[in-house]
Amino acid sequence: MEIGYFGANLGAFHEPDAIGRLATAAEALGFESLWTGEHVVLVDPQKPPSPVPPRSPFVDTIATLAFLAARTQRIRLGSGILLLAQRQPIVLAKELAAIDVLSKGRLLVGVGVGYVPGEFEALGIPYAERGARTSEHIEVLRALWTQDAPAFRGRFTSFSGIQSRPLPVQKPHPPIHVGGMSPAALRRAVEQGNGWYGFFQDLAATGAMLRQLEETAKQVERPKSLGRLEISVTPPGRVDRDAARRFEDQGVDRLVLMRGFEDMAGGSADAALRFLEETARELALG
């Protein structure tokens, strides 16, 4: 069981000194990975389904991953999750490849569709297209990262006669973890993902989602090149050894921990770092 931490670019960790302290502590304590969250913009005033108040700080995911790459040596660096439908995929492929190069092959690419209509409206992207854009953008990333002469023709993106170098360090490319709990997200994970990432899922909810993934795998074809679907979950709140074992027994490969949902909007860096230290002792990391 791998143990990660979610929230390296938000809440209490939105200033360079605090992010640097988190990176140093997480790596020294034996955490396997650090993960960012993403909302490019937040709707103001807040209204459902927007998860946090509009003035909550979210440092850009790409900038944060580059910062973390420079401040660490071993720990893996993940986007948890990057709202893929809101990104230009050719530019994003370049940015993510650069993160993998600068981190010497430590990138984990977590992607999802997004779920707040107002955010898409502000960016000029039709909300109804978010699923189709996400699925196509995944294939654009793979084409640019793996093809010797990259070419792609899709509904939203088409190109040929180009190169985008350097390529990622990891081969064939950094693992892509598809986030989301909807039936469409589960299908996308099975069909296109190296992994699935479930956010704020307790043991019971995780078990239910894994059963749904198993049923989905019977209905859609998974390319053999993707191998086994890796499972990552962010549970709500603290996890002790017994709970970690129970997640592992269900088939979870990685827990990406956070103290609570309120940490997305604010909180104390000192309190979050104490949470890291307590978690490392409880789960015998390092």
PATORDREN-405272 format. One record per residue (C-alpha): x, y, z; residue number from 1. Coordinates in steps of 0.001 Angstrom, whole numbers. Layout:
<atoms>
<atom east="X" north="Y" up="Z" n="NUM"/>
...
</atoms>
This chain:
<atoms>
<atom east="0" north="0" up="0" n="1"/>
<atom east="1400" north="3371" up="-1065" n="2"/>
<atom east="591" north="6492" up="971" n="3"/>
<atom east="324" north="9937" up="-603" n="4"/>
<atom east="-846" north="13365" up="525" n="5"/>
<atom east="-3423" north="15561" up="-1221" n="6"/>
<atom east="-3393" north="19352" up="-1203" n="7"/>
<atom east="109" north="20535" up="-2093" n="8"/>
<atom east="-1149" north="23696" up="-3826" n="9"/>
<atom east="-4217" north="24821" up="-1923" n="10"/>
<atom east="-5570" north="25914" up="1418" n="11"/>
<atom east="-2707" north="26422" up="3846" n="12"/>
<atom east="-220" north="25453" up="1131" n="13"/>
<atom east="-513" north="28342" up="-1298" n="14"/>
<atom east="2721" north="30211" up="-508" n="15"/>
<atom east="6221" north="29041" up="-1523" n="16"/>
<atom east="7615" north="28631" up="1991" n="17"/>
<atom east="4647" north="26518" up="3116" n="18"/>
<atom east="4705" north="24373" up="-33" n="19"/>
<atom east="8441" north="23889" up="390" n="20"/>
<atom east="7996" north="22804" up="4013" n="21"/>
<atom east="5341" north="20316" up="2932" n="22"/>
<atom east="7536" north="18874" up="177" n="23"/>
<atom east="10525" north="18466" up="2474" n="24"/>
<atom east="8481" north="16936" up="5279" n="25"/>
<atom east="6501" north="14528" up="3105" n="26"/>
<atom east="9626" north="13189" up="1439" n="27"/>
<atom east="11562" north="12864" up="4704" n="28"/>
<atom east="8638" north="11103" up="6418" n="29"/>
<atom east="8379" north="8445" up="3719" n="30"/>
<atom east="5261" north="9482" up="1802" n="31"/>
<atom east="5190" north="7959" up="-1670" n="32"/>
<atom east="3518" north="10877" up="-3467" n="33"/>
<atom east="2285" north="14473" up="-3252" n="34"/>
<atom east="-853" north="15536" up="-5130" n="35"/>
<atom east="-2291" north="18861" up="-6236" n="36"/>
<atom east="-5936" north="19832" up="-6664" n="37"/>
<atom east="-7377" north="22038" up="-9379" n="38"/>
<atom east="-9977" north="24709" up="-9935" n="39"/>
<atom east="-8750" north="27197" up="-12530" n="40"/>
<atom east="-11433" north="29628" up="-11332" n="41"/>
<atom east="-14058" north="29503" up="-8583" n="42"/>
<atom east="-17591" north="30849" up="-8984" n="43"/>
<atom east="-18415" north="33980" up="-6957" n="44"/>
<atom east="-20647" north="33917" up="-4965" n="45"/>
<atom east="-20284" north="30251" up="-4076" n="46"/>
<atom east="-23200" north="28035" up="-5026" n="47"/>
<atom east="-23519" north="24263" up="-5395" n="48"/>
<atom east="-21756" north="22262" up="-6697" n="49"/>
<atom east="-18724" north="24549" up="-6201" n="50"/>
<atom east="-16825" north="22927" up="-3295" n="51"/>
<atom east="-15117" north="25900" up="-1610" n="52"/>
<atom east="-15547" north="29681" up="-1092" n="53"/>
<atom east="-14517" north="31780" up="-4110" n="54"/>
<atom east="-11464" north="33367" up="-2491" n="55"/>
<atom east="-9896" north="29993" up="-1645" n="56"/>
<atom east="-6368" north="29897" up="-3119" n="57"/>
<atom east="-5460" north="27256" up="-5703" n="58"/>
<atom east="-1927" north="27675" up="-7035" n="59"/>
<atom east="-1731" north="26505" up="-10650" n="60"/>
<atom east="-1124" north="22760" up="-10882" n="61"/>
<atom east="1647" north="22885" up="-13500" n="62"/>
<atom east="3546" north="25629" up="-11675" n="63"/>
<atom east="3244" north="23745" up="-8385" n="64"/>
<atom east="4425" north="20443" up="-9834" n="65"/>
<atom east="7479" north="22193" up="-11295" n="66"/>
<atom east="8177" north="23810" up="-7916" n="67"/>
<atom east="7842" north="20454" up="-6158" n="68"/>
<atom east="10131" north="18784" up="-8696" n="69"/>
<atom east="12855" north="21284" up="-7811" n="70"/>
<atom east="12373" north="20881" up="-4047" n="71"/>
<atom east="12357" north="17054" up="-3891" n="72"/>
<atom east="14420" north="14073" up="-5024" n="73"/>
<atom east="12345" north="10911" up="-4571" n="74"/>
<atom east="8663" north="11513" up="-3922" n="75"/>
<atom east="6254" north="11091" up="-6825" n="76"/>
<atom east="4243" north="14123" up="-7967" n="77"/>
<atom east="600" north="13841" up="-9002" n="78"/>
<atom east="-2191" north="16041" up="-10296" n="79"/>
<atom east="-5241" north="15059" up="-8347" n="80"/>
<atom east="-6996" north="15928" up="-10486" n="81"/>
<atom east="-6245" north="18107" up="-13492" n="82"/>
<atom east="-9445" north="19280" up="-15222" n="83"/>
<atom east="-8535" north="18025" up="-18645" n="84"/>
<atom east="-11516" north="19383" up="-20569" n="85"/>
<atom east="-10503" north="22913" up="-19552" n="86"/>
<atom east="-6985" north="22578" up="-21017" n="87"/>
<atom east="-5526" north="22921" up="-24514" n="88"/>
<atom east="-4139" north="19387" up="-24881" n="89"/>
<atom east="-1147" north="20124" up="-27137" n="90"/>
<atom east="125" north="22778" up="-24733" n="91"/>
<atom east="-645" north="20542" up="-21763" n="92"/>
<atom east="1270" north="17604" up="-23274" n="93"/>
<atom east="4333" north="19867" up="-23482" n="94"/>
<atom east="3916" north="21094" up="-19908" n="95"/>
<atom east="3437" north="17638" up="-18403" n="96"/>
<atom east="6324" north="16161" up="-20370" n="97"/>
<atom east="8489" north="18956" up="-18971" n="98"/>
<atom east="7423" north="18084" up="-15420" n="99"/>
<atom east="8352" north="14449" up="-16005" n="100"/>
<atom east="11743" north="15479" up="-17402" n="101"/>
<atom east="12478" north="17968" up="-14617" n="102"/>
<atom east="11437" north="15476" up="-11921" n="103"/>
<atom east="13448" north="12662" up="-13577" n="104"/>
<atom east="10370" north="10540" up="-14184" n="105"/>
<atom east="8235" north="11083" up="-11077" n="106"/>
<atom east="5004" north="12426" up="-12586" n="107"/>
<atom east="1556" north="10894" up="-12036" n="108"/>
<atom east="-1076" north="12420" up="-14326" n="109"/>
<atom east="-4476" north="12496" up="-12638" n="110"/>
<atom east="-7261" north="13822" up="-14883" n="111"/>
<atom east="-11001" north="14365" up="-14681" n="112"/>
<atom east="-13863" north="16169" up="-16403" n="113"/>
<atom east="-14891" north="18792" up="-13801" n="114"/>
<atom east="-18367" north="19310" up="-12422" n="115"/>
<atom east="-19008" north="23072" up="-11916" n="116"/>
<atom east="-20851" north="24629" up="-14895" n="117"/>
<atom east="-19852" north="28199" up="-14021" n="118"/>
<atom east="-16163" north="27369" up="-14307" n="119"/>
<atom east="-16642" north="26105" up="-17868" n="120"/>
<atom east="-18743" north="29136" up="-18781" n="121"/>
<atom east="-15964" north="31479" up="-17652" n="122"/>
<atom east="-13439" north="29592" up="-19803" n="123"/>
<atom east="-15690" north="29508" up="-22872" n="124"/>
<atom east="-15895" north="25705" up="-22937" n="125"/>
<atom east="-19326" north="24064" up="-23364" n="126"/>
<atom east="-20148" north="22140" up="-20199" n="127"/>
<atom east="-21946" north="19450" up="-22201" n="128"/>
<atom east="-18733" north="18661" up="-24090" n="129"/>
<atom east="-16554" north="18040" up="-21032" n="130"/>
<atom east="-16696" north="14242" up="-21187" n="131"/>
<atom east="-15997" north="14021" up="-24903" n="132"/>
<atom east="-13166" north="16546" up="-24614" n="133"/>
<atom east="-11579" north="14643" up="-21727" n="134"/>
<atom east="-11644" north="11313" up="-23558" n="135"/>
<atom east="-10193" north="12821" up="-26718" n="136"/>
<atom east="-7565" north="14872" up="-24855" n="137"/>
<atom east="-6224" north="11696" up="-23214" n="138"/>
<atom east="-5569" north="10268" up="-26647" n="139"/>
<atom east="-3934" north="13524" up="-27773" n="140"/>
<atom east="-1523" north="13321" up="-24823" n="141"/>
<atom east="-659" north="9719" up="-25650" n="142"/>
<atom east="-106" north="10507" up="-29330" n="143"/>
<atom east="2293" north="13346" up="-28572" n="144"/>
<atom east="4152" north="11330" up="-25942" n="145"/>
<atom east="4546" north="8051" up="-27828" n="146"/>
<atom east="4415" north="8517" up="-31605" n="147"/>
<atom east="7614" north="9059" up="-33560" n="148"/>
<atom east="5690" north="11230" up="-36052" n="149"/>
<atom east="2760" north="12501" up="-33979" n="150"/>
<atom east="-546" north="12801" up="-35810" n="151"/>
<atom east="-4131" north="12984" up="-34601" n="152"/>
<atom east="-7502" north="13836" up="-36088" n="153"/>
<atom east="-10356" north="14312" up="-33657" n="154"/>
<atom east="-13465" north="16334" up="-32978" n="155"/>
<atom east="-11657" north="19014" up="-30978" n="156"/>
<atom east="-7979" north="18645" up="-31917" n="157"/>
<atom east="-6187" north="17714" up="-35116" n="158"/>
<atom east="-2502" north="17890" up="-36027" n="159"/>
<atom east="268" north="16323" up="-38075" n="160"/>
<atom east="3729" north="17315" up="-39241" n="161"/>
<atom east="4863" north="18437" up="-35777" n="162"/>
<atom east="7191" north="17383" up="-32986" n="163"/>
<atom east="6954" north="18177" up="-29273" n="164"/>
<atom east="10210" north="17430" up="-27479" n="165"/>
<atom east="11566" north="16467" up="-25037" n="166"/>
<atom east="9438" north="13402" up="-24537" n="167"/>
<atom east="8580" north="12237" up="-21012" n="168"/>
<atom east="11192" north="10200" up="-19143" n="169"/>
<atom east="8708" north="7457" up="-18216" n="170"/>
<atom east="7953" north="4946" up="-20958" n="171"/>
<atom east="5655" north="4656" up="-22698" n="172"/>
<atom east="4485" north="7791" up="-20823" n="173"/>
<atom east="3614" north="8953" up="-17284" n="174"/>
<atom east="723" north="6903" up="-15880" n="175"/>
<atom east="-2699" north="8468" up="-16417" n="176"/>
<atom east="-5146" north="8149" up="-13505" n="177"/>
<atom east="-8768" north="8904" up="-14365" n="178"/>
<atom east="-10748" north="10495" up="-11552" n="179"/>
<atom east="-14486" north="10489" up="-10991" n="180"/>
<atom east="-17317" north="8340" up="-9692" n="181"/>
<atom east="-19884" north="8632" up="-12494" n="182"/>
<atom east="-20565" north="5678" up="-14831" n="183"/>
<atom east="-18889" north="7651" up="-17648" n="184"/>
<atom east="-15775" north="8235" up="-15523" n="185"/>
<atom east="-15555" north="4554" up="-14651" n="186"/>
<atom east="-15830" north="3598" up="-18317" n="187"/>
<atom east="-13126" north="6118" up="-19156" n="188"/>
<atom east="-10864" north="4682" up="-16463" n="189"/>
<atom east="-11282" north="1134" up="-17759" n="190"/>
<atom east="-10915" north="2077" up="-21434" n="191"/>
<atom east="-8172" north="4713" up="-21190" n="192"/>
<atom east="-6597" north="4886" up="-17742" n="193"/>
<atom east="-3582" north="3332" up="-16140" n="194"/>
<atom east="-5406" north="3956" up="-12891" n="195"/>
<atom east="-8620" north="5190" up="-11259" n="196"/>
<atom east="-8700" north="7883" up="-8569" n="197"/>
<atom east="-11658" north="8172" up="-6204" n="198"/>
<atom east="-11905" north="11322" up="-4067" n="199"/>
<atom east="-13367" north="11398" up="-527" n="200"/>
<atom east="-14412" north="7759" up="-556" n="201"/>
<atom east="-14760" north="5879" up="2735" n="202"/>
<atom east="-14421" north="2102" up="2975" n="203"/>
<atom east="-18028" north="1375" up="2095" n="204"/>
<atom east="-18104" north="3806" up="-822" n="205"/>
<atom east="-14770" north="2513" up="-2092" n="206"/>
<atom east="-16025" north="-1069" up="-2024" n="207"/>
<atom east="-19130" north="-43" up="-3969" n="208"/>
<atom east="-17053" north="1822" up="-6569" n="209"/>
<atom east="-14672" north="-1110" up="-7025" n="210"/>
<atom east="-17627" north="-3397" up="-7636" n="211"/>
<atom east="-18909" north="-940" up="-10229" n="212"/>
<atom east="-15472" north="-896" up="-11864" n="213"/>
<atom east="-15554" north="-4694" up="-12048" n="214"/>
<atom east="-18968" north="-4595" up="-13718" n="215"/>
<atom east="-17805" north="-1872" up="-16096" n="216"/>
<atom east="-14801" north="-3995" up="-17069" n="217"/>
<atom east="-17206" north="-6709" up="-18207" n="218"/>
<atom east="-18988" north="-4273" up="-20512" n="219"/>
<atom east="-16153" north="-2312" up="-22128" n="220"/>
<atom east="-12860" north="-3450" up="-23599" n="221"/>
<atom east="-9655" north="-2580" up="-21790" n="222"/>
<atom east="-6542" north="-2430" up="-24013" n="223"/>
<atom east="-3995" north="-5019" up="-22933" n="224"/>
<atom east="-1278" north="-2363" up="-23173" n="225"/>
<atom east="-2751" north="-585" up="-20137" n="226"/>
<atom east="-2221" north="-3583" up="-17849" n="227"/>
<atom east="-3952" north="-3776" up="-14486" n="228"/>
<atom east="-6003" north="-768" up="-13359" n="229"/>
<atom east="-4257" north="818" up="-10357" n="230"/>
<atom east="-6589" north="2104" up="-7640" n="231"/>
<atom east="-5965" north="5324" up="-5691" n="232"/>
<atom east="-8402" north="6753" up="-3141" n="233"/>
<atom east="-8594" north="9845" up="-948" n="234"/>
<atom east="-10614" north="8838" up="2132" n="235"/>
<atom east="-12257" north="11415" up="4414" n="236"/>
<atom east="-10010" north="12243" up="7364" n="237"/>
<atom east="-7496" north="10195" up="9301" n="238"/>
<atom east="-6696" north="6568" up="8543" n="239"/>
<atom east="-5185" north="4165" up="11076" n="240"/>
<atom east="-3342" north="920" up="10330" n="241"/>
<atom east="-6472" north="-1180" up="10521" n="242"/>
<atom east="-8363" north="1041" up="8092" n="243"/>
<atom east="-5367" north="1114" up="5718" n="244"/>
<atom east="-5291" north="-2701" up="5733" n="245"/>
<atom east="-9016" north="-2841" up="5024" n="246"/>
<atom east="-8620" north="-489" up="2056" n="247"/>
<atom east="-5747" north="-2654" up="824" n="248"/>
<atom east="-7806" north="-5818" up="1250" n="249"/>
<atom east="-10473" north="-4259" up="-983" n="250"/>
<atom east="-7888" north="-3784" up="-3732" n="251"/>
<atom east="-6719" north="-200" up="-3152" n="252"/>
<atom east="-3092" north="395" up="-4175" n="253"/>
<atom east="-2648" north="3945" up="-2883" n="254"/>
<atom east="-4274" north="6146" up="-230" n="255"/>
<atom east="-3872" north="9868" up="-913" n="256"/>
<atom east="-4621" north="11357" up="2492" n="257"/>
<atom east="-5836" north="14726" up="3734" n="258"/>
<atom east="-7102" north="15859" up="7139" n="259"/>
<atom east="-10519" north="16932" up="5905" n="260"/>
<atom east="-12394" north="18779" up="3188" n="261"/>
<atom east="-11994" north="22064" up="5046" n="262"/>
<atom east="-8263" north="21995" up="4262" n="263"/>
<atom east="-9108" north="22812" up="650" n="264"/>
<atom east="-10293" north="26283" up="1669" n="265"/>
<atom east="-7808" north="27215" up="4386" n="266"/>
<atom east="-6462" north="25764" up="7578" n="267"/>
<atom east="-3068" north="25809" up="9237" n="268"/>
<atom east="139" north="24621" up="7611" n="269"/>
<atom east="1487" north="23676" up="11043" n="270"/>
<atom east="-1603" north="21562" up="11774" n="271"/>
<atom east="-1376" north="19863" up="8380" n="272"/>
<atom east="2300" north="19098" up="8914" n="273"/>
<atom east="1493" north="17600" up="12326" n="274"/>
<atom east="-1067" north="15443" up="10524" n="275"/>
<atom east="1710" north="14229" up="8204" n="276"/>
<atom east="3975" north="13380" up="11145" n="277"/>
<atom east="1202" north="11575" up="13038" n="278"/>
<atom east="194" north="9658" up="9912" n="279"/>
<atom east="3781" north="8617" up="9234" n="280"/>
<atom east="4090" north="7222" up="12768" n="281"/>
<atom east="697" north="5499" up="12692" n="282"/>
<atom east="1306" north="3835" up="9327" n="283"/>
<atom east="5018" north="3197" up="9948" n="284"/>
<atom east="6190" north="5044" up="6834" n="285"/>
<atom east="9812" north="5627" up="5942" n="286"/>
</atoms>
